[in-house]
Amino acid sequence: MKVTSILAVYFLFWVMTAFVMLPFGVRTADEAGVEKVPGQADSAPVNFRPSKLLIRATIIAALLTSLFVLNFEYGWITVDDINVFPDPPSQLGKGR
């Protein structure tokens, strides 16, 4: 697998992980017991820390990318292994 392909896969995993991780650990003003600023949305986070989000997304994306590349190189799971709709058993030769 080329380095550019690995970087593209890493970027996709990173963006997906960052969006999935966004709601974890976020507390609203009501949950934190802090007074709201006039005009503030009820769902606005009190103490948003994007640096934690970036670090977590980077680590998880690196793990997912390494698993993806290793699976690509060694062929642990292929498309043939994932058969969502198996063929129904043949009814020929069976009595009714």
C-alpha positions, 0 to 999 in steps of 0.5 A, a space after each residue: 500500500 502506498 504512503 499516500 493511500 495510508 495517509 488518506 485512510 488515516 485522515 478519513 479515520 481521524 475525521 470520523 473519530 473526531 466527530 464520534 468523540 465530540 459529545 463525550 465528556 462535554 457538560 452543559 451549564 446546567 450539568 456543571 451548575 454554572 450560570 448561563 450567559 444571556 443568549 447562550 444556548 442550552 446545549 452549549 458546552 461549559 468547558 470545551 477542550 479541543 486539545 483533548 479531542 485532537 489527542 484522542 482522535 489522533 491516537 484512535 485514528 493511528 490504531 485504526 489505520 494500523 489495523 486497516 493497513 495490517 489487514 490489507 497486507 496480510 488479508 485477515 478478513 476479506 470481502 468473501 469472509 463477510 457474507 451478509 446474505 448467504 445463499 438459501 439452502 437448496 431444496 432440490 431432492 428434499 421431500 415435501 
